[in-house]
Amino acid sequence: MLLAFLRALFASRASRVAENMALRQQWVVLQRTVKSTKLRKRDRIFWAWLSRLWPGWRSALLVMHPATMIEWHRLGFRLY
């Protein structure tokens, strides 16, 4: 039971680290682009590598501007 708890603890930490890496890489892509998001070869290699390490990589694949996320957040609070 202790081993299962430790495995779950480290697995969730590894998942959080992978998600953080994905979000940071998306931020770099957004800062680099002017009008539209364009992925370079090294960005595609990063996502291919991450897809093998992190099963939930598709949940972080959506790339959007921070202003869009803030607007969705505010809309959610208004609806609440």
C-alpha positions in Angstrom: 0.0 0.0 0.0 2.8 2.4 0.8 4.5 1.5 -2.5 1.3 2.3 -4.4 1.0 5.6 -2.6 4.6 6.6 -3.4 4.1 5.6 -7.0 1.0 7.7 -7.3 2.7 10.6 -5.6 5.6 10.5 -8.0 3.5 9.8 -11.1 1.3 12.9 -10.4 4.4 15.0 -9.8 5.9 13.8 -13.1 2.6 14.6 -14.8 2.7 18.1 -13.4 6.3 18.6 -14.5 5.4 17.5 -18.0 2.4 19.8 -18.1 4.5 22.7 -16.9 7.1 22.0 -19.6 4.4 21.9 -22.2 2.9 25.2 -21.1 6.3 26.9 -21.0 7.0 25.7 -24.6 3.6 27.0 -25.7 4.4 30.4 -24.2 7.7 30.5 -26.1 5.8 29.8 -29.3 3.3 32.6 -28.6 6.0 35.1 -27.8 7.8 34.2 -31.0 4.8 34.7 -33.3 3.2 37.9 -34.4 -0.1 37.1 -36.2 -0.4 33.3 -36.2 1.1 30.5 -34.3 3.7 28.7 -36.3 5.5 25.6 -35.0 9.1 25.1 -35.9 10.8 21.7 -36.4 12.2 21.8 -32.9 8.7 22.5 -31.5 7.4 19.4 -33.3 10.3 17.3 -31.9 9.5 18.6 -28.4 5.8 17.5 -28.7 6.8 14.1 -30.1 9.2 13.6 -27.2 6.6 14.7 -24.7 3.9 12.5 -26.1 6.1 9.4 -25.3 6.7 10.6 -21.7 3.3 12.0 -20.7 0.1 10.2 -21.4 -2.0 13.4 -20.9 -0.1 15.6 -23.4 -3.1 16.2 -25.6 -4.8 18.1 -22.8 -2.2 20.8 -23.0 -1.9 21.0 -26.8 -4.3 23.9 -27.2 -2.2 27.0 -27.9 -3.9 30.3 -27.3 -3.2 33.9 -26.3 -3.3 34.7 -22.6 -5.9 37.4 -23.2 -8.3 34.7 -24.5 -7.8 32.6 -21.4 -8.4 35.6 -19.2 -11.6 36.5 -21.1 -12.9 32.9 -20.7 -12.1 33.0 -17.0 -14.0 36.3 -16.5 -17.0 34.9 -18.5 -17.0 31.9 -16.2 -17.2 34.1 -13.1 -20.0 36.2 -14.7 -22.0 33.1 -15.4 -21.4 31.8 -11.9 
